[in-house]
Amino acid sequence: MFIPIGDSNIRLRKPYITYGIIIANFAVYFYQLGLPHNELRQWFFTLGVVPSRVFSGELIFTIKTLFTSLFVHGSFAHIAGNMLYLWIFGDNIEGTLGHFKYAVFYLCCGIFASLVQIFINPLSDLPMIGASGAISGILGSYLVKYPRAKVHVIIFLIFFIQKISIPAVYVLGFWFLIQLTNGLGALSFQQEGGVAWFAHIGGFLMGIFLLLMFDPYERKRLWREMNRYQ
């Protein structure tokens, strides 16, 4: 098991959008902590994306929740993990794209991630919540843009704890492999609920696609590298 705690990339500009997203997520989380248990369940169903409602004619409700679900989390571990990844990797992608494009990028990754999970599990009556789909998009774009950047991680092996630095291509590539294997495993065993693995996969791939759309230099660089091996 490993936990990323930072990276070696220098910020190109102040990540105001990333700061705002983190603040908004924690504000929503601390607000919901004050809700009674019976209201909290309704809170998740009101703001989360419920796949079965998409095909029951509740189109306006679904469109709204595609946005609101990105700011709702089920536990402190859930939000802490998501915001840690956003804090480490989001600032560099915001610096690359600029504030406005980054905001559009974040929302598009999150929405597409939810749509992929809806397509995979359309009959689910459980609400999907959390920013992980959007953050997965950031991880995908970071992998393409900064594959050689060093990511500082803490590794836990029983009683052994070690801090090391690993190139992003290995850290994020391994992360994606975990999402893919768990997602395929969930399909094989027809698991309901739990982690929305395919939202992570969809967000990750959308992040790569949008980076190439928003960053012409990166698109040309990858095209040159692809031609070099042909």
C-alpha positions as CSV (number, residue, x, y, z in Angstrom):
1,M,0.0,0.0,0.0
2,F,1.2,3.5,-0.8
3,I,0.0,7.0,-0.2
4,P,1.2,10.0,-2.3
5,I,2.1,13.0,-0.2
6,G,3.5,15.4,-2.9
7,D,5.3,15.8,-6.2
8,S,8.4,17.5,-7.6
9,N,6.6,19.8,-10.1
10,I,6.9,23.6,-9.7
11,R,3.6,25.4,-9.8
12,L,3.2,27.6,-12.9
13,R,0.6,29.8,-11.3
14,K,-1.6,30.0,-8.2
15,P,-4.2,27.2,-8.3
16,Y,-7.2,29.3,-7.3
17,I,-9.7,26.9,-8.8
18,T,-8.1,23.9,-7.0
19,Y,-8.2,25.9,-3.7
20,G,-11.9,26.8,-4.4
21,I,-12.9,23.2,-5.1
22,I,-11.2,21.9,-2.0
23,I,-12.8,24.5,0.2
24,A,-16.3,23.9,-1.4
25,N,-16.0,20.1,-0.8
26,F,-15.0,20.5,2.8
27,A,-17.7,23.1,3.4
28,V,-20.4,20.7,2.1
29,Y,-19.0,17.9,4.1
30,F,-18.9,19.8,7.4
31,Y,-22.5,21.0,6.7
32,Q,-23.8,17.5,6.2
33,L,-22.1,16.4,9.5
34,G,-24.8,18.5,11.3
35,L,-27.7,16.6,9.5
36,P,-29.7,14.0,11.5
37,H,-29.2,10.5,10.3
38,N,-32.6,10.2,8.6
39,E,-32.0,13.5,6.7
40,L,-28.4,12.5,5.7
41,R,-29.7,9.5,3.8
42,Q,-32.1,11.8,1.9
43,W,-29.3,14.3,1.4
44,F,-27.3,11.6,-0.5
45,F,-30.2,10.6,-2.6
46,T,-31.1,14.2,-3.4
47,L,-27.6,15.3,-4.4
48,G,-26.1,12.0,-5.6
49,V,-26.5,10.5,-9.1
50,V,-28.9,7.6,-9.0
51,P,-28.5,5.6,-12.3
52,S,-32.0,4.1,-12.3
53,R,-33.6,7.6,-12.2
54,V,-31.9,8.4,-15.5
55,F,-34.2,6.0,-17.4
56,S,-37.3,6.8,-15.4
57,G,-37.9,10.2,-16.9
58,E,-36.2,12.3,-14.2
59,L,-33.9,14.1,-16.7
60,I,-33.8,17.5,-14.9
61,F,-33.0,15.8,-11.6
62,T,-30.2,13.8,-13.2
63,I,-28.6,16.8,-14.9
64,K,-28.6,18.7,-11.6
65,T,-27.0,15.8,-9.7
66,L,-24.3,15.3,-12.3
67,F,-22.9,18.6,-10.8
68,T,-24.0,18.4,-7.1
69,S,-22.7,14.8,-6.7
70,L,-19.1,16.1,-7.3
71,F,-19.2,18.0,-4.0
72,V,-20.7,15.3,-1.7
73,H,-18.7,12.6,0.2
74,G,-19.8,9.8,2.4
75,S,-17.1,9.8,5.1
76,F,-14.0,11.7,6.2
77,A,-11.7,9.1,4.7
78,H,-13.6,9.5,1.4
79,I,-13.2,13.3,1.2
80,A,-9.6,13.3,2.7
81,G,-8.4,10.8,0.1
82,N,-9.9,12.7,-2.8
83,M,-8.8,16.1,-1.7
84,L,-5.2,14.8,-1.1
85,Y,-5.0,13.7,-4.7
86,L,-6.5,16.9,-5.9
87,W,-4.1,19.0,-3.8
88,I,-1.0,17.1,-5.1
89,F,-1.9,16.8,-8.8
90,G,-4.5,19.5,-9.5
91,D,-2.3,22.5,-9.2
92,N,0.0,21.5,-12.1
93,I,-2.9,20.7,-14.4
94,E,-4.5,24.1,-13.5
95,G,-1.2,25.7,-14.3
96,T,-1.0,24.0,-17.6
97,L,-4.6,24.7,-18.8
98,G,-5.3,28.0,-17.1
99,H,-8.0,28.7,-14.6
100,F,-11.1,28.8,-16.9
101,K,-10.1,25.8,-19.0
102,Y,-9.2,23.9,-15.8
103,A,-12.7,24.5,-14.3
104,V,-14.4,23.3,-17.5
105,F,-12.0,20.3,-17.6
106,Y,-12.8,19.4,-14.0
107,L,-16.5,19.5,-14.5
108,C,-16.4,17.6,-17.8
109,C,-14.3,14.8,-16.4
110,G,-16.6,14.5,-13.4
111,I,-19.8,14.4,-15.5
112,F,-18.4,12.0,-18.1
113,A,-17.2,9.7,-15.2
114,S,-20.7,9.5,-13.8
115,L,-22.2,8.9,-17.3
116,V,-19.8,5.9,-17.8
117,Q,-20.8,4.4,-14.5
118,I,-24.5,4.9,-15.3
119,F,-24.0,3.1,-18.6
120,I,-22.2,0.2,-16.9
121,N,-24.8,-0.1,-14.1
122,P,-28.0,1.5,-15.3
123,L,-30.3,-0.2,-12.9
124,S,-28.6,0.8,-9.7
125,D,-30.7,2.5,-7.1
126,L,-27.7,3.6,-5.0
127,P,-26.5,7.3,-5.2
128,M,-23.1,8.0,-6.7
129,I,-21.3,10.7,-4.8
130,G,-17.7,12.1,-4.6
131,A,-15.2,14.0,-6.6
132,S,-13.1,10.9,-7.6
133,G,-14.3,10.8,-11.2
134,A,-13.2,14.4,-11.8
135,I,-10.0,13.9,-9.9
136,S,-9.4,10.7,-12.0
137,G,-9.4,13.0,-15.0
138,I,-6.7,15.1,-13.4
139,L,-4.6,12.0,-12.8
140,G,-5.0,10.9,-16.4
141,S,-3.9,14.3,-17.7
142,Y,-1.0,14.4,-15.3
143,L,0.2,11.0,-16.4
144,V,0.4,12.3,-20.0
145,K,1.7,15.7,-19.3
146,Y,4.3,14.9,-16.6
147,P,5.1,11.2,-16.8
148,R,8.7,11.7,-15.5
149,A,7.7,14.0,-12.6
150,K,8.7,12.5,-9.2
151,V,5.8,11.7,-6.9
152,H,6.7,11.4,-3.3
153,V,4.9,8.5,-1.7
154,I,4.9,6.7,1.7
155,I,4.9,2.9,1.4
156,F,3.4,0.7,4.1
157,L,4.5,-2.9,4.3
158,I,3.3,-4.4,7.6
159,F,5.7,-2.7,10.1
160,F,7.9,-1.2,7.4
161,I,7.2,2.5,6.5
162,Q,9.4,4.2,3.9
163,K,9.2,7.5,2.0
164,I,10.4,7.3,-1.6
165,S,10.0,9.2,-4.9
166,I,8.7,7.4,-8.0
167,P,8.1,8.7,-11.5
168,A,4.4,9.6,-12.0
169,V,4.1,7.1,-14.9
170,Y,4.5,4.3,-12.5
171,V,2.4,5.7,-9.6
172,L,-0.5,6.7,-11.8
173,G,-0.2,3.8,-14.2
174,F,-0.4,1.4,-11.2
175,W,-3.4,3.4,-9.9
176,F,-5.2,3.0,-13.2
177,L,-4.4,-0.7,-13.3
178,I,-6.0,-1.1,-9.9
179,Q,-9.2,0.7,-11.1
180,L,-9.3,-1.5,-14.2
181,T,-8.8,-4.8,-12.5
182,N,-11.3,-4.0,-9.7
183,G,-13.8,-2.7,-12.2
184,L,-13.6,-5.9,-14.3
185,G,-13.8,-7.9,-11.1
186,A,-17.0,-6.1,-10.0
187,L,-18.5,-6.8,-13.4
188,S,-17.6,-10.5,-13.2
189,F,-19.1,-10.9,-9.8
190,Q,-22.0,-8.5,-10.5
191,Q,-21.3,-6.4,-7.4
192,E,-23.7,-3.7,-6.4
193,G,-22.7,-0.6,-4.6
194,G,-19.2,0.2,-3.2
195,V,-16.7,2.0,-5.3
196,A,-17.7,3.3,-8.8
197,W,-14.7,1.8,-10.5
198,F,-15.8,2.6,-14.0
199,A,-16.4,6.3,-13.1
200,H,-12.7,6.4,-12.2
201,I,-11.8,4.7,-15.5
202,G,-14.0,7.0,-17.5
203,G,-12.8,10.1,-15.8
204,F,-9.1,9.1,-16.3
205,L,-9.6,8.6,-20.0
206,M,-11.6,11.8,-20.4
207,G,-8.8,13.7,-18.7
208,I,-6.3,12.4,-21.3
209,F,-8.7,13.3,-24.1
210,L,-9.4,16.8,-22.8
211,L,-5.7,17.6,-22.1
212,L,-5.0,16.8,-25.8
213,M,-7.9,19.0,-26.9
214,F,-7.0,21.9,-24.6
215,D,-3.2,21.8,-25.0
216,P,-2.1,21.9,-28.7
217,Y,1.6,21.6,-27.7
218,E,1.0,18.3,-25.9
219,R,-1.0,17.0,-28.8
220,K,1.8,17.8,-31.3
221,R,4.4,16.3,-28.9
222,L,2.6,13.0,-28.6
223,W,1.9,12.9,-32.3
224,R,5.7,13.3,-33.0
225,E,6.5,10.5,-30.5
226,M,4.0,8.2,-32.1
227,N,5.4,8.8,-35.5
228,R,8.9,8.1,-34.3
229,Y,8.0,4.5,-33.5
230,Q,6.2,3.8,-36.7
